[in-house]
């Protein structure tokens, strides 16, 4: 009787859960009429049934594997449309929908896309071929979908023919951001660029650098693999192996490929982190086999399956190890929860998905919630026979809510709202109850936020909607050259720069202190004036060679050596100007350092000679006589500087360097090679100058016309002040004018010493010729010497200081004979009469003051 009952068509029917397509209307999964119709593409079934190894006829096959999570996405689209229709957003305009099942296959999705392209209100579903579709009105205005990037790429290319917007809620392949190839594609989820970058950073910061990858062999998998490979390289993460699985479950090699991938995972024992870019049904097969083989690893999940309930509820899933994933943000979905609770009141006549779900619930009535998902998926793989009219009256909304993936539900509803807002913008000045009021391509540009211009990037606002963003200007040294860029490209900071809000990078200009720079010209003029001054002084001293002032300056040889050093120091400034070259970098400091050391050494010798000439302390005079060796002093002091510079150039030689740390320009400059060596060179000159200053300071009270020590002291003070100021200024100055700082200090110190050493003497030679005679010169020296000798107490004895009527005869008094003036030296001889108090010679007195030689330097 049971068998007979099954054969009675009045009471029972043969029901193919995923029924085949008999006509175009059967092809629609869910539909509702409206003034404006929105299309939908969802992979409600996981695969198509292929009875033949290769298709023999162009027939759309049946589908199998009912996916509850994707079914919920279709309900989210329906719920969002109903909410909009019940609101004032569109002011009485009713939205309709046509939702199709792609069965996770491009072929079936293309069939649905063809129907989207068919002309509105035509007697037959025909697609007209036209050169210009601007006035063409298709049956739908926009499409939401699809669940997979590969399908979205194919469908988007077809919809591009009429620029019908395709707003995806799940397709995340980075290539879909290319507006040249996919001008009408939009999405409410971020591209894989952000996901792969986050994955690579997570792996890097976790200390993992040896990983494996398993991906689908389709556009999504290959795109994600390429993007992740770039990010991994940037984060120093190495990829041990890459395994690709067939994109479709209908592929007969899928089990073999999964086993092959797991063999690789087991073989690579050092790889403990696996990145997985797969669809949910691929992950289910992979993990089921991995659990059987007791494989324990760290699995990095893509957003496609990271929140999948069917995977997280798999038996013994914890034995796999640790799963770390990235998921989409979501907000409050209480309205959708209420919608699921009232699902039993929804009409099912035009919703085959809802009909099929109720039939499957009836078939799995006695199954617990944790196994219900598997039961539904398995039952849909074969033809089931049910009693007519027997559908489940218990909708088990708690089961549906437990299988909800908030991220995908939120992004689906957001796609509907984005389209609704675009329609509202277009319908402000037209009657959109008339379906021909506007064409789909007119609202492609309508989004939650305006397009970001080149030079700007998108910044996601506080809103949870990823398609709602702000446009912010690219910062300095970053640019964008296209609209709606998610991030700004960095410029090469070494060679290029860009201002704020830039659309390109500009090449930096190379700068250095050039010969035609106004400041360089000023410094060169000052150096040239110094050279002219040197030649003028040299001429004056040469023409007055036999005058006391020239002789008192150490003679023409010493003066010319000092003037030559000043000339070299002025000339060394030329090495600081112009394009830096290796030879100039090495020569400029060495040239200046040795010249300055030689100059200071000669002045030091003169200071020592002055102190020796007018020292009346016998002990100090004997010490100075032993110390005073002019040529050895000059050679030794200069030689030490030569050794310092030789070691510097040999071991840490200065070199030409490009300074990239200044925006907009590249500074071509000389790197000193060793700051320590540079400091030692300057420090040695400072030490010589300090010793010279001490000796000159002690001789500062010489006769007025003979007071060279006073001017040497002043010259050394100018040197110290200039170089003390130089140190902080030089270390804090950057750019092409940094060499000018050192040039300025060289000029100041050079002019200071030159003028203090020679200009007072030139003044005497040119304007006080009456004091530049032998008699006047010797008279001044004698008066000073007599005064100094008179102040010297020797065992309570004094020396009369009268030149005309001396109490004690002085031989060659006042050097009356010119023969006593030799080589600029005046000889005084005091007779050997005892200097007594009350004509009584002291007991311990030698009775004579030995001959003093007072040298005039």
C-alpha positions in Angstrom: 0.0 0.0 0.0 2.8 2.4 0.8 4.3 1.7 -2.7 0.9 2.4 -4.3 0.5 5.5 -2.4 3.8 6.8 -3.6 2.6 6.4 -7.2 -0.6 8.3 -6.8 0.1 11.8 -8.3 -2.9 13.4 -6.5 -1.2 12.9 -3.2 2.5 12.7 -3.9 4.9 14.3 -6.3 8.4 13.7 -7.3 10.3 16.8 -6.2 13.7 17.8 -7.4 14.9 20.1 -4.7 17.1 22.1 -7.0 14.7 21.8 -9.9 15.9 22.2 -13.5 15.1 25.3 -15.6 12.2 24.6 -17.9 11.7 28.3 -19.0 13.1 31.8 -18.2 10.6 32.3 -15.3 11.7 29.0 -13.7 15.2 30.4 -13.8 14.4 33.1 -11.2 14.9 32.1 -7.6 13.0 34.9 -6.0 11.2 37.9 -7.4 8.9 40.8 -6.6 7.5 43.4 -8.9 8.3 47.1 -8.5 8.7 50.5 -10.3 12.5 49.9 -10.3 13.8 46.3 -10.3 17.1 45.3 -8.8 18.8 42.1 -9.8 20.6 39.7 -7.4 23.2 37.0 -7.9 23.8 34.6 -5.0 25.4 31.1 -4.8 22.5 29.6 -3.0 23.8 26.1 -4.1 27.4 25.1 -3.8 27.7 23.3 -7.1 26.1 22.2 -10.4 25.4 18.6 -11.2 27.2 17.4 -14.3 25.8 14.0 -15.4 28.3 13.9 -18.2 32.1 14.4 -18.0 31.9 17.0 -20.7 28.8 18.9 -21.6 27.2 17.6 -24.7 24.3 20.1 -25.0 24.0 23.8 -24.0 21.6 23.0 -21.2 21.7 24.7 -17.7 22.1 21.8 -15.3 20.6 21.2 -11.9 22.3 22.5 -8.7 23.1 20.8 -5.4 24.4 21.6 -2.0 22.0 24.1 -0.4 24.0 26.8 1.4 22.1 28.2 4.4 24.5 31.1 4.9 24.0 32.3 1.3 20.3 31.7 1.5 20.3 34.1 4.5 22.0 36.7 2.2 19.1 36.6 -0.2 16.8 37.1 2.8 18.9 40.1 3.8 18.5 41.6 0.3 14.7 41.1 0.5 14.5 42.5 4.0 16.5 45.6 3.0 14.2 46.2 0.0 11.1 45.8 2.1 12.5 48.3 4.7 13.1 50.9 2.0 9.7 50.4 0.5 8.2 50.9 3.9 10.2 54.1 4.5 10.1 57.6 3.0 13.6 57.2 1.4 12.2 56.9 -2.1 9.0 58.8 -1.7 6.5 56.2 -2.9 8.8 54.5 -5.4 8.6 50.8 -5.0 11.7 48.7 -5.4 11.3 45.2 -6.9 13.8 42.4 -7.2 14.8 39.4 -9.3 17.3 37.1 -7.5 19.1 34.3 -9.3 21.1 31.3 -8.1 24.6 31.1 -9.7 25.3 27.7 -8.1 28.9 29.0 -7.7 29.4 28.6 -11.4 30.3 31.3 -13.9 28.2 29.7 -16.6 25.0 29.9 -14.8 25.8 33.4 -13.6 26.3 34.5 -17.2 22.8 33.1 -18.0 21.3 35.3 -15.4 23.3 38.3 -16.6 22.0 37.9 -20.1 18.4 38.1 -18.8 19.4 41.3 -16.9 20.5 42.8 -20.2 17.2 42.0 -21.9 15.1 45.0 -22.9 12.5 46.3 -20.5 8.8 45.4 -21.3 9.8 43.4 -24.4 7.5 40.5 -25.4 10.5 38.2 -25.3 13.7 38.2 -23.2 15.9 39.4 -26.0 19.1 41.4 -25.9 19.5 43.9 -28.7 22.9 44.6 -30.2 23.5 48.3 -30.5 26.4 50.6 -31.0 25.1 53.0 -28.4 23.2 51.8 -25.3 22.7 55.3 -23.8 18.9 55.2 -24.5 18.6 51.4 -23.9 16.4 50.5 -20.9 17.1 47.0 -19.6 14.7 45.1 -17.3 16.8 45.9 -14.2 18.6 49.0 -13.0 21.4 47.5 -10.9 22.6 44.1 -9.7 23.8 43.0 -6.3 26.3 40.2 -6.2 28.0 38.0 -6.6 29.4 35.9 -3.7 32.7 35.1 -5.5 35.2 37.3 -7.2 35.6 35.1 -10.3 31.9 35.3 -11.0 31.9 39.0 -10.3 34.6 39.5 -12.9 32.8 37.6 -15.6 29.4 39.2 -14.9 30.8 42.7 -14.6 32.5 42.4 -18.0 29.1 41.5 -19.5 27.2 44.3 -17.7 29.8 46.8 -18.8 28.2 46.6 -22.2 25.3 48.8 -20.8 27.2 50.1 -17.7 24.8 48.4 -15.4 26.1 48.8 -11.8 27.2 45.6 -10.2 27.4 46.2 -6.4 29.1 43.2 -4.7 28.7 42.3 -1.1 31.5 39.7 -1.0 33.8 39.9 -4.0 37.1 41.2 -2.7 39.7 40.6 -5.4 42.0 43.5 -5.8 41.8 43.5 -9.6 38.2 44.5 -9.4 39.3 48.0 -8.3 40.6 48.6 -11.8 38.1 51.1 -13.2 39.4 50.6 -16.7 38.4 47.0 -16.9 35.5 47.2 -14.5 34.0 50.7 -14.8 30.6 49.7 -13.4 31.8 47.5 -10.6 31.2 48.7 -7.0 31.4 46.9 -3.7 30.6 47.3 0.0 33.6 45.3 1.2 37.3 46.3 1.1 39.6 44.8 -1.5 42.0 42.0 -0.7 44.9 44.5 -0.6 44.0 45.4 3.0 43.4 41.9 4.0 46.6 40.5 2.6 48.5 43.4 4.1 47.0 42.7 7.5 47.8 39.0 7.2 51.4 39.7 6.3 51.8 42.1 9.2 50.2 39.7 11.6 52.6 36.9 10.5 55.6 39.2 10.7 54.8 40.6 14.1 54.1 37.0 15.4 57.6 36.1 14.5 56.7 33.6 11.7 58.7 33.8 8.5 58.3 30.4 6.9 54.7 29.7 5.8 52.6 27.8 3.2 49.6 28.9 1.1 46.6 27.0 -0.2 44.3 28.8 -2.6 41.7 28.2 -5.3 42.8 28.0 -8.9 40.6 30.8 -10.0 40.7 34.6 -10.4 40.1 35.2 -6.7 42.7 32.7 -5.5 45.4 33.9 -8.0 44.7 37.6 -7.3 44.9 37.0 -3.5 48.0 34.9 -3.9 49.8 37.6 -5.9 48.8 40.4 -3.5 49.8 38.4 -0.5 53.1 37.5 -2.1 54.0 41.2 -2.5 53.0 42.0 1.1 54.9 39.0 2.4 58.0 40.1 0.7 57.7 43.6 2.1 57.4 42.1 5.6 60.3 39.6 5.2 58.0 36.6 5.2 59.1 33.7 3.0 56.7 31.3 1.3 57.7 27.6 1.4 55.0 26.2 -0.9 51.8 27.2 -2.8 49.1 24.6 -3.4 46.2 25.3 -5.8 42.8 23.6 -5.5 40.2 23.3 -8.3 37.7 26.2 -8.1 34.6 23.9 -8.5 33.4 21.0 -6.4 32.2 19.4 -9.6 35.8 19.0 -10.7 36.7 15.3 -10.3 40.2 16.0 -9.2 39.4 18.0 -6.1 39.9 15.2 -3.6 43.2 14.2 -5.2 44.3 17.9 -5.1 43.3 18.3 -1.4 45.2 15.1 -0.5 48.2 16.4 -2.4 48.1 19.7 -0.5 47.9 18.0 2.8 50.8 15.8 1.9 52.8 18.9 1.3 51.7 20.3 4.7 52.8 17.1 6.4 56.1 16.9 4.5 57.2 20.5 5.3 57.7 20.0 9.0 59.2 23.4 9.6 56.0 25.1 8.2 53.6 25.6 11.0 51.5 28.5 9.6 49.2 27.9 6.6 47.4 30.8 4.8 44.1 29.7 3.2 42.4 31.5 0.4 39.5 29.1 -0.3 35.8 29.1 -0.6 33.8 27.7 2.3 33.1 24.3 0.7 36.8 23.9 -0.1 37.7 24.6 3.5 35.2 22.1 4.7 36.7 19.3 2.6 40.3 20.4 3.5 39.6 20.5 7.2 37.7 17.2 7.3 40.6 15.4 5.7 43.2 17.3 7.9 41.3 16.2 11.1 41.4 12.6 9.9 45.1 12.9 9.4 45.6 14.6 12.8 47.3 17.7 11.3 47.8 20.4 13.8 48.9 23.8 12.5 48.1 27.5 12.7 45.6 28.4 9.9 45.3 32.0 8.7 41.7 32.4 7.4 40.6 34.8 4.7 37.4 36.8 5.2 35.6 34.5 2.8 35.4 31.7 5.5 36.8 33.1 8.8 33.3 33.6 10.3 31.6 30.6 8.6 29.4 28.7 11.1 29.5 25.5 9.1 33.3 25.4 9.5 33.5 26.5 13.1 30.9 23.8 14.0 32.7 21.0 12.4 33.3 17.9 14.6 36.7 17.9 16.3 37.6 21.2 14.7 39.8 22.1 17.7 42.1 19.2 16.8 43.3 21.3 13.8 45.2 23.7 15.9 44.6 27.5 15.9 42.5 29.4 13.3 43.1 33.1 13.0 41.0 35.1 10.6 39.8 38.5 9.5 36.1 39.4 9.2 34.0 42.3 8.1 32.6 44.8 10.6 28.9 44.8 11.3 26.4 46.8 13.3 23.1 46.2 15.0 21.0 43.6 13.1 18.0 43.5 15.4 15.7 44.3 12.5 17.0 41.3 10.5 16.6 39.1 13.6 12.9 40.2 13.8 12.5 39.5 10.1 13.7 35.9 10.6 11.3 35.4 13.5 8.5 36.4 11.1 9.7 34.4 8.2 6.8 32.0 8.3 4.5 34.9 7.3 6.5 35.6 4.1 4.8 34.6 0.8 6.7 31.7 -0.8 5.0 31.5 -4.1 7.7 33.6 -5.9 10.6 32.5 -3.7 11.8 29.0 -4.7 14.7 29.4 -2.2 12.2 29.7 0.7 10.2 26.9 -0.7 13.2 24.6 -0.9 14.3 25.5 2.6 10.9 24.6 4.1 11.0 21.2 2.2 14.5 20.5 3.5 13.5 21.4 7.0 10.6 18.9 6.7 13.1 16.3 5.5 15.4 17.0 8.5 12.7 17.4 11.1 14.4 15.0 13.7 17.9 16.3 13.2 19.5 18.4 15.9 20.6 22.0 15.2 24.3 21.1 15.2 23.7 18.6 12.4 20.9 20.3 10.6 23.3 22.2 8.3 24.9 19.0 7.1 21.6 17.3 6.7 20.2 20.1 4.5 23.3 20.1 2.3 23.3 16.3 1.9 19.6 16.0 1.1 19.9 18.6 -1.7 22.2 16.3 -3.6 19.6 13.9 -4.7 16.0 13.8 -5.8 13.7 13.4 -2.8 10.1 12.3 -2.8 7.8 14.1 -0.4 4.1 13.9 0.2 2.2 16.6 -1.6 1.8 19.8 0.3 3.9 18.5 3.2 6.2 21.3 4.3 7.7 22.1 7.6 5.5 24.4 9.7 8.4 25.0 12.2 10.8 27.5 10.5 13.4 27.2 13.2 14.4 30.8 13.1 16.9 30.2 15.9 18.8 27.9 13.6 18.8 30.6 10.9 20.0 33.2 13.4 22.8 30.9 14.6 24.0 30.5 11.0 24.0 34.2 10.2 27.3 35.6 9.2 27.0 39.3 10.3 29.6 40.7 8.0 28.0 39.4 4.8 24.5 40.2 6.0 25.5 43.7 6.7 27.4 44.2 3.4 24.3 42.9 1.5 21.9 45.3 3.2 24.4 48.1 2.7 24.6 47.3 -1.1 20.8 47.7 -1.3 20.9 51.0 0.6 23.7 52.3 -1.6 21.6 51.6 -4.7 18.5 53.2 -3.1 20.4 56.4 -2.3 21.7 56.6 -5.8 18.1 56.2 -7.1 16.9 59.0 -4.8 19.5 61.3 -6.2 18.4 60.6 -9.7 14.7 60.9 -9.0 14.8 64.3 -7.5 13.8 66.0 -10.7 12.0 63.2 -12.6 9.1 60.7 -12.2 10.9 57.4 -11.4 7.6 55.5 -11.2 8.1 55.4 -15.0 10.8 52.7 -15.5 12.2 54.6 -18.5 12.8 57.7 -16.5 16.6 57.0 -16.4 19.1 54.5 -17.6 21.3 52.3 -15.3 24.5 54.0 -16.4 23.2 57.4 -15.1 23.5 56.3 -11.5 26.8 54.5 -11.7 28.5 57.6 -10.2 26.1 57.8 -7.3 27.7 56.5 -4.1 27.6 57.1 -0.4 30.6 59.4 -0.7 31.8 61.5 -3.6 34.8 60.3 -5.6 38.2 61.2 -4.3 40.1 63.2 -6.8 43.7 62.5 -7.8 45.9 63.7 -5.0 43.4 62.4 -2.4 42.7 59.0 -0.8 39.8 57.4 0.9 39.7 57.4 4.7 37.0 55.3 6.3 34.9 57.4 8.6 33.3 56.5 11.9 30.5 54.8 10.0 30.7 51.0 9.9 30.0 51.2 6.2 33.1 50.7 4.2 31.7 52.5 1.2 31.1 55.6 3.3 34.4 57.5 3.6 36.1 60.9 3.6 38.5 62.2 1.0 41.7 63.4 2.6 44.6 65.0 0.8 47.7 62.9 0.4 50.5 64.0 2.8 53.8 65.4 1.7 55.9 63.0 -0.3 52.9 60.9 -1.3 50.6 61.0 -4.3 47.7 59.5 -6.2 47.2 59.7 -9.9 43.8 58.1 -10.1 40.4 58.7 -8.5 39.0 56.8 -5.5 42.4 55.5 -4.4 42.4 53.6 -1.1 45.9 54.7 -0.3 48.5 57.2 -1.4 51.7 56.0 -3.1 54.9 57.1 -1.5 57.5 59.0 -3.4 61.2 57.9 -3.4 62.3 60.2 -0.7 65.9 60.1 -1.9 65.2 61.4 -5.4 61.7 62.7 -5.5 59.2 64.8 -3.5 55.7 66.0 -3.6 53.6 68.6 -1.8 50.3 68.0 -0.1 47.5 66.9 -2.4 49.9 65.9 -5.2 49.1 63.9 -8.2 52.7 63.1 -9.1 56.2 63.1 -7.6 58.7 65.7 -8.6 62.3 65.1 -9.1 64.5 66.8 -6.5 67.0 69.4 -7.8 70.7 69.0 -7.0 72.1 72.0 -5.1 75.4 73.1 -3.8 77.2 76.4 -3.2 77.7 77.4 -6.8 80.0 80.0 -8.2 77.1 82.2 -9.3 75.3 82.2 -6.0 75.1 85.7 -4.5 76.5 84.7 -1.1 79.4 82.8 -2.8 80.2 85.8 -4.9 80.2 88.0 -1.8 82.6 85.6 0.0 84.8 85.5 -3.1 85.0 89.3 -3.2 86.0 89.4 0.4 88.7 86.7 -0.2 89.9 88.7 -3.2 90.1 91.9 -1.1 92.1 90.0 1.4 94.6 88.9 -1.3 94.8 92.5 -2.5 95.5 93.6 1.1 98.3 91.0 1.4 100.0 92.2 -1.8 99.7 95.8 -0.6 101.2 95.0 2.8 104.0 93.0 1.1 104.8 95.9 -1.2 104.9 98.4 1.7 107.2 96.1 3.7 109.5 95.4 0.8 109.9 99.1 -0.1 110.7 99.8 3.6 112.9 96.9 4.2 115.6 98.8 6.2 113.2 100.6 8.5 113.1 99.7 12.2 109.5 98.7 12.0 110.1 96.1 9.4 113.1 94.8 11.2 111.3 94.8 14.5 108.6 92.6 12.8 111.1 89.8 12.4 112.5 90.8 9.1 111.2 90.5 5.6 111.5 86.7 5.4 109.3 86.0 8.4 106.8 88.6 7.3 106.6 87.1 3.8 106.1 83.6 5.2 103.2 84.9 7.4 101.7 86.8 4.5 102.0 83.7 2.2 100.1 81.7 4.8 97.3 84.3 4.8 97.3 84.2 1.0 96.8 80.4 1.1 94.0 80.7 3.7 92.2 83.2 1.5 92.8 80.9 -1.5 91.5 77.9 0.3 88.0 79.4 0.4 87.8 78.6 -3.3 87.8 74.9 -2.6 84.5 75.3 -0.6 82.6 76.8 -3.6 81.5 75.0 -6.7 80.4 71.4 -7.3 82.0 69.2 -4.7 84.5 66.7 -6.0 86.7 64.2 -4.2 89.9 66.2 -4.7 88.3 69.4 -3.5 86.8 67.7 -0.4 90.3 66.4 0.6 92.3 69.5 -0.3 90.2 72.2 1.3 90.6 71.3 4.9 94.2 70.2 4.5 95.1 73.3 2.7 93.5 75.5 5.3 94.7 73.5 8.3 98.4 73.4 7.4 98.4 77.1 6.3 96.8 78.2 9.5 99.1 76.1 11.6 102.2 77.6 9.8 100.9 81.1 10.3 100.2 80.6 14.0 103.6 78.9 14.5 105.4 82.0 13.0 103.4 84.3 15.2 104.1 82.1 18.2 107.8 82.4 17.5 107.5 86.2 17.4 105.5 86.2 20.7 108.2 84.1 22.3 110.9 86.5 20.9 109.2 89.5 22.3 108.9 87.9 25.7 112.6 87.0 25.6 113.7 90.5 24.6 112.0 92.3 27.5 112.4 89.8 30.2 114.6 91.1 33.1 114.2 88.0 35.2 117.5 86.0 34.7 115.9 82.7 35.4 113.0 83.3 33.0 115.4 84.7 30.4 117.6 81.6 30.6 114.6 79.4 30.2 113.3 81.4 27.2 116.7 81.4 25.6 116.8 77.6 25.8 113.2 77.4 24.4 113.6 80.0 21.6 114.6 78.0 18.5 112.7 79.7 15.6 113.2 77.2 12.8 112.6 74.1 14.9 109.6 75.7 16.6 108.0 76.5 13.2 108.9 73.2 11.6 107.7 71.1 14.6 104.4 72.9 15.1 103.6 72.8 11.4 104.8 69.2 11.1 102.4 68.0 13.7 99.5 69.4 11.7 100.9 67.8 8.6 100.9 64.4 10.4 97.3 64.9 11.6 96.1 65.8 8.1 98.0 62.9 6.5 96.4 60.3 8.9 93.0 61.9 8.3 93.3 61.8 4.5 94.7 58.3 4.6 92.3 56.5 6.9 89.1 58.5 7.0 89.3 60.6 3.9 86.6 63.2 3.2 84.3 62.3 0.3 81.4 63.6 -1.8 78.0 62.8 -0.3 74.4 63.3 -1.4 72.2 64.6 1.4 68.6 63.5 0.9 67.2 64.7 4.2 66.0 68.0 2.9 62.7 68.1 1.0 62.7 69.1 -2.6 66.5 69.2 -3.1 69.5 66.9 -3.0 72.4 68.7 -1.3 75.7 67.7 -2.9 78.3 68.3 -0.1 81.6 67.1 1.3 81.4 64.6 4.1 84.4 65.2 6.3 84.9 61.5 6.7 85.8 61.7 10.4 84.4 64.4 12.6 87.0 63.4 15.2 89.9 64.1 12.8 88.3 67.4 11.8 88.0 68.3 15.4 91.6 67.3 16.2 92.8 69.5 13.3 90.9 72.5 14.5 91.7 71.8 18.1 95.4 71.7 17.4 95.2 75.1 15.7 93.3 76.4 18.8 96.0 75.0 21.1 98.7 76.8 19.2 96.6 80.0 19.2 96.1 79.7 22.9 99.9 79.3 23.6 100.5 82.3 21.3 97.9 84.2 23.2 99.5 83.5 26.6 103.0 84.6 25.4 101.6 87.7 23.7 99.5 88.6 26.7 102.6 88.6 29.0 104.3 91.1 26.6 101.3 93.4 26.2 103.0 96.3 28.2 105.9 96.9 25.7 106.7 100.4 24.4 103.9 101.9 22.4 105.6 101.8 19.0 107.0 98.4 19.8 103.8 96.9 21.2 103.2 94.1 18.6 102.2 91.7 21.4 99.1 93.7 22.3 97.8 93.4 18.7 98.7 89.7 18.6 96.6 89.2 21.7 93.7 91.0 20.1 94.1 89.0 16.9 94.0 85.7 18.8 90.9 86.9 20.7 89.1 87.5 17.3 90.2 84.0 16.3 88.8 82.4 19.4 85.5 84.3 19.3 85.0 83.4 15.6 85.6 79.7 16.0 83.7 79.3 19.2 80.6 80.7 17.4 81.4 78.5 14.4 80.9 75.2 16.3 77.1 75.6 17.2 76.3 77.4 13.9 78.1 74.7 11.8 76.5 71.8 13.5 72.9 73.3 13.2 73.2 74.5 9.6 72.0 72.3 6.8 71.8 72.8 3.1 74.0 74.3 0.4 75.1 77.2 2.6 76.8 75.0 5.2 80.2 75.4 3.5 79.7 79.2 3.6 79.6 79.1 7.4 83.2 77.7 7.5 84.3 80.2 4.7 82.9 83.1 6.8 84.8 81.9 9.9 88.0 81.5 8.0 87.7 85.0 6.6 86.9 86.5 10.0 89.8 84.9 11.7 92.1 85.5 8.7 91.2 89.2 8.5 91.5 89.5 12.3 95.0 88.1 12.6 96.2 89.8 9.3 95.0 93.2 10.3 96.1 93.1 13.9 99.6 91.9 12.9 100.4 94.2 10.0 98.1 97.2 9.8 99.5 99.0 12.9 103.0 98.7 11.4 101.8 99.9 8.0 100.2 102.9 9.8 103.5 103.8 11.4 105.4 103.4 8.1 102.9 105.5 6.1 101.7 108.1 8.6 104.2 108.3 11.5 107.5 108.3 9.6 109.1 110.4 12.4 108.8 107.5 14.8 110.2 105.1 12.2 113.8 106.2 12.6 116.6 104.5 14.3 117.2 107.2 16.9 113.5 107.5 17.8 113.0 103.8 17.9 116.1 103.2 20.1 115.2 106.1 22.4 111.8 104.5 23.1 113.3 101.1 23.7 116.1 102.5 26.0 113.6 104.5 28.1 111.5 101.4 28.5 114.5 99.3 29.3 115.9 101.8 31.8 112.6 102.1 33.5 112.2 98.3 33.7 115.8 97.9 35.0 115.3 100.7 37.6 112.3 98.9 39.0 114.3 95.7 39.5 115.6 95.6 43.1 118.8 93.6 43.5 119.8 93.2 47.2 118.4 96.7 48.0 120.3 98.4 45.1 118.9 100.6 42.4 119.9 101.7 39.0 119.7 105.3 37.9 117.8 105.6 34.7 119.2 108.8 33.1 120.6 108.5 29.7 122.4 111.9 29.4 124.2 112.0 32.9 124.5 108.5 34.1 125.8 107.9 37.6 127.6 104.9 36.4 129.2 104.9 33.0 127.4 103.0 30.3 129.2 101.9 27.3 127.7 102.9 24.0 125.0 104.8 25.7 121.9 105.1 23.6 123.8 103.3 20.8 125.2 106.6 19.5 127.3 104.8 17.0 125.4 103.2 14.2 127.8 100.3 14.4 126.1 99.2 17.6 122.9 98.6 15.8 123.3 95.3 14.1 120.6 93.3 12.5 118.1 95.3 14.3 119.7 94.6 17.7 120.9 97.3 20.1 123.7 96.3 22.7 123.8 97.9 26.1 126.8 97.4 28.4 126.8 98.6 32.0 130.3 99.0 33.4 131.5 96.7 36.1 131.3 99.4 38.8 129.7 98.1 41.9 126.2 99.3 42.5 126.4 100.1 46.2 124.3 101.7 48.9 126.5 104.3 50.7 129.4 103.0 48.5 129.5 99.8 50.5 129.3 96.7 48.2 126.9 94.1 49.5 128.3 90.8 50.6 126.4 88.5 48.2 126.4 90.8 45.1 128.4 89.9 42.1 129.0 93.6 41.6 127.9 93.7 38.0 124.8 93.5 35.9 125.9 91.5 32.9 125.4 92.7 29.4 121.7 92.5 28.3 120.8 92.0 24.7 117.5 93.6 24.0 116.3 92.3 20.8 113.8 94.3 18.9 112.2 91.3 17.3 
